[in-house]
Amino acid sequence: MDPVVVLCGYEVIKDALLKHAEEFSGRPYSAVIEHYSGGHGFNSSQERWRQLRRFTMYSFRNFGWNKMDMEKQYLQESQRLVQAVSQTGGKPINLNHHLATAIGNIISYGMLGEYFDVDDPKLKEIIVTTRQFVVNFHSTMYEIADTYPILTRMPIIKQKIFKESSHVKSLIQKYIDQHKKTLNPAAPRDFIDQFLMKIKEEEHMPGSHFCDKSLLMTVVDMFAAGLDSTSFSLSFSLVLISNYPEEQRKVQQEIDEVTESQRPPGIMDRAQMPYTNAVVHEIQRLLDLAPVAHYHAMTKDTQFRGYTLPKGTTVSPFISSVLSDPTQWETPNEFNPGHFLDDKGQFWTRPAFMAFSAGKRICAGEVQARLSLFKFFSALLQKFTLSPPPGTERLDCKTLKENSIKIVPFYQLCATPRSLSS
């Protein structure tokens, strides 16, 4: 119903999200999001969002996924994942459940401070509930209600739209209530503890943006944004590499050289594994998981590339146009890890790699996603050679990219144990 400005190409999106980061950092009003979030979380007003994001990134850097104690959790999940795959004996297997469990446990440990057994019904509930919430968020009913906000007042439609969000909020609220009862400020366990301490610190400050509702919605946002997207990205990565045996062998050779075939690849090994890192990045470029970034909005009237964009204008960064921009990628439609390797074979980050968007609204879970993809990808390729089931034709990257939603959730691959001493 409202006009939308679409940004296309690397130079335009870089200009908007990086050079004019503040002007393009707003979010347009969404009746549905406003209803279920109450104006809290990462889709809240500018100042509230700014403070919540700043605190969240600070917490991650100083306590969460950047801390080396996460290495133990990644190692434990990797070993459990390898064990589960080993039990297949090289027979075709769909890895989606195992990957979602691993990613779910990593996020749960960082946010909730809880680590689950594979078959724990609580972990299954978190995964299923979050997935249902995300699916509902992208449903046609959601879009219609957001276009015609009056529909959110109708009991039948309201119940249908907000059923999943109510469920996931109720689930997370139980953990917050437990944390309140057991909080020890001298020994914070996870993100919730950190946030509760921040609420206590600012409880007497008028207008503080740190409250119970902001905590709830921030945790919900992190699960919704990170769990399904990361596990799907990892699934896609394994499916694609199973269809490219030569590139897979190069990754395995590098892993063996760095680890000397004696230990699992660690987070700190990433710097010594440029080819593996390049492969992971190239796969994410091809996957193009979020072709259109979440809507932005202009925070003030802005002159941009010969146009006047009034304050409040909705802006849609077309990320696909960056990840396949022929001015930035030598072979944009091919699987080419060389896109992320310099002349000496060392990894280098391409500025046009905007798989997590860019600027002030870049994905808050980017660090967790990057670590998880590298860690689990390298752990599995160290132990197994992945291939399509016998008699199955190999798929090229174009086919996988254009049909990822139809192929990846149902794809089976064979994981043949490797001889690490060879």
N, C-alpha and C positions, 0 to 999 in steps of 0.2 A: 504493500500500500504506500510505502514511502520510497523516495528515490535512494539508490545506493550507488556509491562510487566504487568501482572495481579497479584495483591496482594490479597491473600486469608487468612482468619482466623484472629482472634483477635490479637494474638501475633505478627504476621507479619505486620499487618496494624498499630498496636500501635507502633511497632519498626520504621516503615517508617514515619508515619505522626506526631508522637509525639517525639520520640527519635532522629529522623533525619529530623525534621520538615523543617529546612532551605533547605536541599538538595532536598526534595521532594515538594517544594512549588511553582515550576514553572508551567506554562501553555504551552502546545504545540501550535504551530502556527495554526491558523484556518483562511483560506482565506475568508470565509463568514463572520465570526465575525470581522475580520480586516476591511472588506469592509464596513459593516454597522456601526461599532463603531468608525472607524477612529483611532483605537489604544487607545481609551479612555475607562473609566469604569473599572469594576472589572476583565476584561479579558485582561487588558493592560500589558505593560512591568513590570518587577519585581519592579523597584523603584516607578513607577507611581502607580501601584496597591497597593504597601505597604503604600504609603502616603495617597491615597484615602481611603483605608480601615481603617487606623489609625484614620483619621479625622472622618469618618463615625461612627465608634464605639464610639469615644469621644463625638460626637454630640448626639448620642442616649443616652449615659449615663448621659449627663449633660443637655439634653434638651428634648429628645424624649421619647421613650417608657418606660424608667425606671422612669420617673418623675411621681409623684403622680397626676399631673393634667390629666394624661391619664385615671385615675380611673373614672373621670366624663364621659369621652367618652365611656369607656367600659360599664359603668352603663347605659348610654343613649341607646347604641346599644343593650344591653341585654334586656332592657325593651321593646324596639321596636320589638325585635325578639320574646319575650314572647307574646306580644300583637298579633303579626301576627299569631303565632301558636294557640293562644287562640281562634281566630276566626274560626278555623276549626271545633270546637266542637267535637274533638276526631275522626273525620273522617280521612281516609288515606290522607297523604300529602307528597309531595316531597319537602324537605327543601332546596334543593341546591341553588335556587335563593336567598332565604332569608339569607342563610349563606354567600354566595358570596357578597351580599350587605353589610352585617355587617363587614366582613373582609376588603372589599374595602374601606369602610368609615374609618376604623381604620388606614389603610395605608395612605389613602388620607390626613387624619388629620395630621399625623406625617410628611409626606413628602411635601404636598402641602398647608397645613394649611386650608383646606376647608372641611366643613362638609356638606353632602348632605341629602336631603329628600330621602325617599325610591324610589320614582318614578321620581326623577330628571334625565332627559335624559343625563346629563353630567356624572353622576355616571354610568349609564348603558353603555355609550360610553367607559368609562375607562375600565370597566369589559370586555365588548365584544372585544374591541381592544386588550387588553392585552392577553386575551385567544387566539385570532387568531394568535397573534405574537408567543406565546409559542407553539401552535400546529404547526405552520409553521417551527419553530426552530427545531422541532423533525421530520420533514417530510423527506420522501425519497429523494425528490428533493434537499433539503438542504444537505443531506449526500453525494449525488452524486456530487454536486457542490463543496463541501469541499474536496472531493477526487480528482476532476479534476477542479482546480481553473480557468482554461481557460474558463469554461462555464459561469463564472460570467461576462464575457465581452460580451456575446451574449445578445442583447436587450430583446428578448422574455423571456429567462430564468432569466435574471437579474430582469426584471419587476416582474416576478412571485415570485422570492425568496425574494426580498426586499420590496414588496408592503406593507406587514404588519408592518415591522420595520419602514418604512417611515411614516406610519399612526400613530403609537404609539409615534414616536419621534415628529411628528408635534403636536400631542395633548399635550404632556408634555411641548414642547417649548412655547406654548401659556401661560402656567402658569408661566414659567420662565420670559417671557417678562412682564407679569403683575406684578410680584414680583419686577422686576427692577424699575418699575415706582413708586411703593409704598413702597419700602424698607425704614425702619427706623432702623438704626444700634443700637439705644438705646433700641429697643424693638423687637428683632427678633421673628417671629411668628412660624417658622417651619424650616425644614431641608434646603429648598431652600434659605431662608434668611441667614442661617448660612453659607452656601456654598458661596453665593454672597459676604458676608463679608470677607470670607477667600480669595476669588479671589482679592478683593480690597486690602487686607493686603499684598498680595504677587505680586501685579501687576508690581512692579519694580524689582522683583527678577528674574534674568536670569535663564531660565530653570524651572520655576515653573510649577508644574503639575496641578495647579488649574486654570481652564479656563472654558469658557462657554461649550465647548464640553464635558469636564469631568463631569461637573454638569449634563448636559442632559443625558449622558449615565449612570451615577450613579443612577439617579432617575428611568430611564427606567429599569435598572437591578433590582432595589429593587421591583418595581411593578411586573416585569416578574417572579422573583424568589419567591415572597411571596404571591401574591394574589390567584392564582389558586391552588397552592400546599397546602396552609393553609386551604382554604375553602374545598378542597377535603378531606384533613385529618380530618377536623371536621365532614364532612358528613359521612366518614367511621366510625368515633368514635361513632356517634349516631346510625348508622345502626347496628354496632356490639353490642353495649350495649343493644339495643332493643331486641336482640336475646339471651341475658344472664340476665334473670330477677333476679336471686339471687344476682349477683354482682351489678346489678342496685339498688336493695333495700339497699345494704350495703352502696353504695355511697349516696343515699338519706338520710339514717339514719345519716350518718356523717355530711352531709350538714345541716340537721335540728338541730343537737346538737350544731354545731359551730355557726350558725346564730340565733339559738333559734326560728327559723321559722318566724322571724320578719323583716328580711332585706335580700337583695340579697347578695350572696357570693361576697367578694371583693378580690382584688389582694393579700392583706396582709393576707387573711385567708388561703392561700395555705399552709403555714407552719403548720397550725392546722388541715389540712385535708390530712393526709398521705395516706389514702386509696384511696381517689379520685385522688390524684396526682399520685399514683402508677397505677391506672387504666388508666389514660391518657397516661402515659409513656408506659405501656404494650401494649396498642392499637397501639401506634406509632411504637413500635418494630415489632408487627405483620404486620402492614400495609407495612412497608419496602418500603416507597414511592419512594426512589431513590436507587434502588438495586446496581447501579454502580455510584459512585461519578463522578463528572466532571473530565475529564482527567487532570492528573498532568504531570509535566515534570521535569526531573532532572536539577538542576541549575549548577551542576558541576559533574565531574567524581566521582563516589562514589562506595566504596566497601560495599556491602550489602548482608549479609547472604551467603557468599561464591561466590557471583557473582559480576562482574564489570558492573555497569550501567553507560554508557557514558553520558556526558552532553547532554541534549536535548532529551534523551530517553523518550518516552511517557509511562506513568504509569497509570494503571486503578485500583483504590482501589475497590474491590468487597465487598461493604458494607453488602450485604445480608449474606455473609459468617461470618460476625461478629454478626449480629443480630440473627442468628440462630446457632451460634457456640455452640455445646454441651458441650464444656469445660467451658463455661461461663454462661449457662442458664440451670437450672435443668430440665425444660420441654420446650425445645425450640420451639416445634410445637404446644403447647397448650396456651390457654388464661389463664395466671396465674399472677394476680397482685402481688402475693407473691414474684415474682422476684425482686420487688422494695421495699420490706419491710424487716426490720431486725427482730431479735428474739422478740423484744418488740413491733412490729407493727408500728415502725416509718419508714418514708420514707428514703431511701438511694439511691443515684445515682450510678448505676452500671457503671464502667469504659467502659464496652463493649456496652453501649447505645450510638451508633454513628449514630443515625438516621439523624443527621445534619452534618455528616462527622466528621472530627477531625483535630486538628493541625492548622496551619496558614491559611488554606483555608476553615475552618469551615464556615458554612452558616452565612453570615452577618446579616440575618434577624431572627436568632434563637430566640432572646429575644422576638420579636414581635410574632412569631409563638407560642412559649410556653405559653405566656400570653393569647393570643387569644383562644387557645385550652382549657386551664383551665377555663377561665372566661366564655365563652359561653357554654361549656359543663356543668359546674356546675349550671349556671343560668337556663338552660332548664330542667335539672334533678330535680332542686328544685321545679319547678312548674308542671312538667308533668311526668307521667310514660309512657315510650315509649315501643311500642310493634309492631310486624308485623301485618298487616291487618288480620281480622278474616278469618280463613280457609287457611291461609298461613303457610307453614311449617317453623319452625325455622331453621336458617342457622348456621352452626358451623364456627369457626374461619378459619379453613382450606379452606372451600368453599369460604368464603368471601375474604380471602387473595389471593387465586389463580385466582379469578374472579372479583376482585375489580373494574376494568375498565368497565366490562360489567354490574355489579350489581348496584354499588353505584349511578351513574348518573341517574338511572331510578327507584331507590327504593322508595317505599312509605311506611311510617310507621304511626301508630296511636299515637297521643299524648293526653293521658287522663289526665285532670286536677287533681292534687293531693289536698287532704285536709291537709294543713300544720299544723293544730292544732292537728292532730291525732298523 
